């Protein structure tokens, strides 16, 4: 069965006013929060008891919200993975009503980079943004852990994977796709993904070591790219992207 495009209805013909950035790790969000001068607001937008965090403000005339899943109540770590990401995204869309979601963060890359891949669930097309920022495009795949078993690599390569993260899930999985792309599709909110590569998935190097060694540098690179993307998006409609 052919996978659905992320946004099937016509793109709204009004300027984008509210952008929701969904980011998994605090370390990925922190440089952007600082650069965009967003403030953590205590407004009760999330259900009582969840550890989720929201930073908001205006940037280049856009209402910008960054949401992160906060810290796990039991283990104290960032609650990464598809389940926290999908719950956070679902709630944030209900409350903040964004015109556009940007999922940004780190991902593992593949050797033999493919510039253009075939995605099974298509993101919102933004060809002008891609060319203005000279971004590379490709197929993003999602696992629920940083590591992978050999069978994962076979499946990811068979689907033309360019990078792998832990929360977006653009591959079409009718029952397993409980993550950001699934939720955005469910609620018909346009979504783009901006990823910075910290590690090479199909290399013999230890993924966690590579990831930690490159996390800070990559988070700052992501911050610069997302800031430029927001500057480009400001005052434009989706059809201008
Ligand atoms: N984020 C950064 N590197 C990753 C990897 N190899 N897998 C999943 N998420 C990642």
Boltz pocket constraint, residues with backbone or C-beta under 6 A from the ligand:
constraints:
  - pocket:
      binder: B
      contacts: [[A, 106], [A, 107], [A, 108], [A, 109], [A, 143], [A, 145], [A, 146], [A, 147], [A, 164], [A, 165], [A, 166], [A, 196], [A, 198], [A, 199], [A, 201], [A, 207], [A, 211]]
      max_distance: 6.0
